[in-house]
Amino acid sequence: MNDLSTFPITKKWPAAHPGRIQLYSLPTPNGVKVSIMLEETALAYEPHLVRFDHNDQLTPEFMSLNPNNKIPAIIDPDGPDGKPLALFESGAILLYLAEKTGQLLPPDAEGRYQTIQWVMFQMGGIGPMFGQLGFFHKFAGKDYEDKRPRDRYVAESKRLLGVLNERLAQRTWIMGENYTIADIAIFPWVRNLIGFYEAGDLVGIAGFPHVTRALEQFVARPAVVKGLEIPHRDAAA
């Protein structure tokens, strides 16, 4: 019997299935990376909704797992050496699950590190830039009379999309014919940019046809369709 009682987060979000990976998340671009990965790898998991409207991410229970108060985070009851492992940061979780399952990460050293570099490209570039563009275009930043901050992020987002478009020009996926964690890291953010942030016209998304083609393939995958809705926003807190 797996005992997760030593993790304070389980007091707020009790584990009905303590033998499964516990996922603490919200269906944001960073959050769905992990739910999609779990669906793609067919690992057993139990999702828990972390409600930002209730400031769940600021509670002592959640911050005991992630002191940076961001989703997603996981507890794997069957971690290295059979001991529970707690992790936060979506990129780190993707790498861990890929290595745990031997899936969606090339086995050779060259392919592995090249895949990781594209995950880092998302973490250090696409995520922050697209997120800031969303703030200045759709949220509080849209009321700023000075449009230079927004335009800075528009220009940088276009540049990043150009890098992606060139990469995908002769490839099905970021790493070629094989779908990897690089795609799982990147495409939820592209989808969010032109969907939730409503910034497709602003960045001229039609001018990046290889990106939109790959995005269409991504969102059509059954595991992605399911993972994009997990945890369900109408779940109990």
QUIQUIZI-V776014 format. One record per run of one state. SS is the DSSP state (a for helix, b for strand, c for the rest). FROM is the first residue (numbers start at 0). TO is the last residue. If there is no record, write none. Layout:
# QUIQUIZI-V776014
ss | from | to
SS | FROM | TO
SS | FROM | TO
This chain:
# QUIQUIZI-V776014
ss | from | to
c | 0 | 7
a | 8 | 11
c | 12 | 19
b | 20 | 24
c | 25 | 27
a | 28 | 40
c | 41 | 43
b | 44 | 48
c | 49 | 50
a | 51 | 53
c | 54 | 54
a | 55 | 57
c | 58 | 58
a | 59 | 62
c | 63 | 71
b | 72 | 75
c | 76 | 78
a | 79 | 81
c | 82 | 83
b | 84 | 87
c | 88 | 88
a | 89 | 100
c | 101 | 107
a | 108 | 137
c | 138 | 138
a | 139 | 142
c | 143 | 146
a | 147 | 167
c | 168 | 171
b | 172 | 172
c | 173 | 174
b | 175 | 175
c | 176 | 179
a | 180 | 193
c | 194 | 198
a | 199 | 202
c | 203 | 203
a | 204 | 206
c | 207 | 207
a | 208 | 218
c | 219 | 220
a | 221 | 226
c | 227 | 236
